[in-house]
Amino acid sequence: MGNALVQRKTALNRVHLPVSYLTEEEVKQLIEACKRERDKLLIMVLFQTGVRISEALALTPASIRNFDGRPALEIVGKGRKLRLVALPVNLKEKLESYAYRARIEPKERFFRINRHRAWQIINEARKAAGLQKRVFPHLLRHSDAIIRLRKTGNPKALQYHLGHNTPAMTLRYLSTLTQEDALRVQQEVEFGG
């Protein structure tokens, strides 16, 4: 039981640490730096859906669903929990087009690579794009979360989107935005003389 308390306290302490993330422009640079369509799509999926790398690598054309007439991905997340994740229409079309041209069957994976190769692809794209930040698959998930929260202002919806069990992990993103906003406000203060 003591271990559970330590884990909870550690998670709560992390809420106050800012989360690193990429801007939309930096993600665009990463995508443009990729030579292969598959690699571009991998980065787009990680960023535009916020799925974990293991979830992205397990995606198949059969994972694409509809919810209220809009595309979604059926994700098998941590603990084998099923959830639906919003899928932008243009990304759905790109994935389906890629699957057709690459002759990927409905139950075959879009990305026939392992986690190690995915890390390499992202690092190669970072170097080619000239980004100085450390870039890794989970950073794209953070980036999706920050941008979604900034655009929607809905942490509870983000919690479901990311598949978090508790609000604590999602609150890290809200805390990051709040700290950034607070700094911008304070930078506007001018002192005379």
Protein Blocks (a to p, Z undefined) as FASTA:
>chain_A
ZZmmmmmmmmmmmmmpccddddfklmmmmmmmpmbfklmmmmmmmmmnopafklmmmpcf
klpcceehiacdddddehhiacdddddfklmmmmmmmmmmnopafkbcfblcdfklmmmm
mmmmmmmnopabdcdfklmmmmmmmmmmmmnopaklmmmmnopabfklmmmmmmmmmmmm
mmmmmmmpcceZZ
